[in-house]
Amino acid sequence: MNGVKEIFNKEMARIFKDKKMIFSVFFLPVIIMVGILGIINSLSQNMADDIEEHTSIVYMMNEPESFQAFLEASQTKCDVKNVEDMDDAKEEIKNGTADLIIEFPENFEMEVSDYKEGDTVPQIKTYYNPSEEYSSSAFQEISGGILELYRQSLLSERVGSLDNIAVFHVNSDNPDMVIQDDAKAGGKALGMMLPYLITILLFAGAMGIGTDMIAGEKERGTMASLLVTPVRRSSIVLGKVFALMVISGISSVIYLGAMIAAMPMMSGGETLNIQLSPKQGVMLGALLVSLAFLYSAIIVLLSVFAKTIKEANTYVTPAYMVILVVGLLTMFSTKGADLTSYCVPVYNSSLAMKEILTQEIAMSEYGITLGMTIVLGVLLCGVIVKAFESEKVMSL
Amino acid sequence: MIEIKNLTKVYRLNKKQMQESHTKNPKKVAVNHLSFLAKEGEIYGLLGPNGAGKTTTLRCIATIIKPTDGEIVVEGHEARKDSEAVRRSIGFLTSDIKLDPQFSVDYLFDFFGRLHNVPKDRLKARKEELFSYFGIRDFAHKPIKELSTGMKQKAAIAVSLVHDPKVIIFDEPTNGLDIITARSVTDYLRKLRDDGKVVIVSTHIMSEAQKLCDRIGVIIDGEKVAEGTVNELLIKTGGQDLEEAFFELYKAKKGA
């Protein structure tokens, strides 16, 4: 196969001899991704801080003195006002100038203390606006939290110790409640996300360069210079597909590394605990290489039929969508897959990756996946070679 | 030697192309039963107006496109059956085959040399010879995109000759070149002829054809209407020079 190496080396030189290209292919996407995550993170942090510092404006009606004391004791930041006109107060909630209304029934304390079995239980009504952050937060904190504590304190006044009415507790003192294999659990969290990320990144990393490598060369008129050399069409195709594989591999490793590094930023300090056994590592590695081969072949095939880079991008984008959706399918599937699922290309790779990480894959399933991926890649390369032989497709 | 027998190339037009050329016929005959022979030690010129089928003929010889009918034999290899052997023995230059703008002439010369399996020391000697003849050394390390039209053409010529081919096919090689560069190109083609190579050039520049070509085939509408040395063509048509001779042939073909 004379020529494969030369074509491969030239494609590599195209990327690695050009600093701008290295930057735009490998580092720009990472910088953009980390930058966006950083901005989102700091903005959401700001928002949380702002809500925490906000003094809630709470309207109260018929509030008993015991509740006022209770609220003050809880040290909740709030500015209590009396309801003079209920409709006005509701209007203020609606337009966001006030955060919460608490309406106690008249003679609330008396109703509570004089309660006899068979009486109607008094009702406290609260009003809030869920589309306002401050209002939601005040509702959660005061209506959900403090009123509940207030209820419990009144209840204990009535019945003495609360244990008198508690028939049983569930897990009130059981720190060993969770029984799981930590490695497997880590694999599960990782297994849900990683195949999705990897399939997307492998494809995305190869997209831009792949269309340029084929359709770009056609557009620039440089493809024909290769076609007048005695090198076989199949060598040209393989040289380019292999080069694209390596580029998509390198870029996905860089993207993935950056993502794992940026993980604490995304999940608020939590890091993913990734531990792979050598066997898992080899299985994953072989699968990723074959997947990079298949994706590169898909991108090259679609680009061959385009006359310009722009046209190639319109062909490749739908394929990217399919890859995205297929990745999602495995991300949210809980049922164990049957053997036929491992015969569906692309889908099977995500599935296999997930099962490798959770250590649930059978060798037969892995074998079928790897075989299918490679066979399809080879078949597509065959079609690409045929396309290269067609003067119409190559627009000569 | 190149032998072409009854070469025919028919293109299928799509709807858009049919509209553009105002025709309802989906077939366009670009070359029609063309035959000629080009031998070692001669420059054979294909002369014709734009769209006559010169480039199509040369592309068929270079095996970039396949003939619809007819036979092309280059150095004993049939173009359709043994296209790789044909490509090994030819150096092909045409304006719409371009060098990668991102790379330097130096890199591309080595790259194409390796694709042609030129041994390292031979490649070095070829580079020395061609780069000094065409004065490429001064810009050998600049990317193609930074070169002028003339420099690009010189680079393309040098790269197309990297493997010292027996057959040289140049499609309008002096197009867009200044008079000095054009002269160095035609002089080199003469040198190649004197070295015993088969040289085919296509051109629509009469004066160039008259001075350069040993034999000329005149093509109009995909058909060869006359062939011979300049003198033979002048005698045949009664023209004073090749331009007059060409117009006589053109009028006869078009029936005007």
Boltz contact constraints between the chains, C-beta under 6 A:
constraints:
  - contact:
      token1: [A, 3]
      token2: [B, 115]
      max_distance: 6.0
  - contact:
      token1: [A, 6]
      token2: [B, 114]
      max_distance: 6.0
  - contact:
      token1: [A, 6]
      token2: [B, 115]
      max_distance: 6.0
  - contact:
      token1: [A, 10]
      token2: [B, 111]
      max_distance: 6.0
  - contact:
      token1: [A, 221]
      token2: [B, 96]
      max_distance: 6.0
  - contact:
      token1: [A, 221]
      token2: [B, 98]
      max_distance: 6.0
  - contact:
      token1: [A, 222]
      token2: [B, 98]
      max_distance: 6.0
  - contact:
      token1: [A, 222]
      token2: [B, 100]
      max_distance: 6.0
  - contact:
      token1: [A, 224]
      token2: [B, 97]
      max_distance: 6.0
  - contact:
      token1: [A, 225]
      token2: [B, 97]
      max_distance: 6.0
  - contact:
      token1: [A, 227]
      token2: [B, 64]
      max_distance: 6.0
  - contact:
      token1: [A, 228]
      token2: [B, 62]
      max_distance: 6.0
  - contact:
      token1: [A, 228]
      token2: [B, 87]
      max_distance: 6.0
  - contact:
      token1: [A, 228]
      token2: [B, 92]
      max_distance: 6.0
  - contact:
      token1: [A, 229]
      token2: [B, 115]
      max_distance: 6.0
  - contact:
      token1: [A, 230]
      token2: [B, 84]
      max_distance: 6.0
  - contact:
      token1: [A, 230]
      token2: [B, 87]
      max_distance: 6.0
  - contact:
      token1: [A, 230]
      token2: [B, 88]
      max_distance: 6.0
  - contact:
      token1: [A, 231]
      token2: [B, 115]
      max_distance: 6.0
  - contact:
      token1: [A, 391]
      token2: [B, 65]
      max_distance: 6.0
  - contact:
      token1: [A, 396]
      token2: [B, 64]
      max_distance: 6.0
  - contact:
      token1: [A, 396]
      token2: [B, 65]
      max_distance: 6.0
